[in-house]
Amino acid sequence: MVGTSVREQKRILAREAVLDAAERLMRADGAAAFSMRELAAEAGVSFATPFNQFGSKAAIAQALSARRIALMSTRFLEAAPAGDTISRVLAAVSIAAGVMLEEPQINRAIIRSLGFPGAQPGEVSVQSRALWAAAFGDGGGIDPALARVAAERVPEQLAIAFRGCLSFWIADEISDAHLLEKARTAASTVLLGFVEPSRRAELL
């Protein structure tokens, strides 16, 4: 936090304390059943702090989801997978699914919490699209005739496809054991219409 003011550092620390506390409470009961008063007590902050920092329980859920996407992005950048767009996207799918499966109980609870009443549009979709745009990279392996439209549309569609898999996962319609397989299939299906003909057999 070099270069930030003392006030800003305190704000960041307070936000992180609230998020850490929310995760601990969710690990304890497998849901987001805690009250804001319980959350403040667990975080060791005043009752007003969670409201001042986030505004609502729904916003806390969005921040927790954003944490997961940030972790996926960090791991993808650290792994720096080689190969063309197809290889990089499938590597990103494996990383993203791996993050969700590390703590399936709490991650299911976080995703369910995104539907809390009063939720406002957040930055989760923007962050998710950025992850898949990084995986898309320079479009190697994409049909040159479709390169422009693919660069514009594919990252967002990959984000939607992965989120769709997670929706079925939290409903127990996709098991932990099958999440990666289903997510890879969804990503491959999105890519299929844009790849060079020589790569289609592999995706199929």
Secondary structure by P-SEA (a helix, b strand, c coil): cccccaaaaaaaaaaaaaaaaaaaaaaacccccccaaaaaaaacccccccccccccaaaaaaaaaaaaaaaaaaaaaaacccccaaaaaaaaaaaaaaaaaccaaaaaaaaaacccccccccaaaaaaaaaaaaaacccccccccaaaaaaacaaaaaaaaaaaaaaaaaacccccccaaaaaaaaaaaaaccccccccccccc
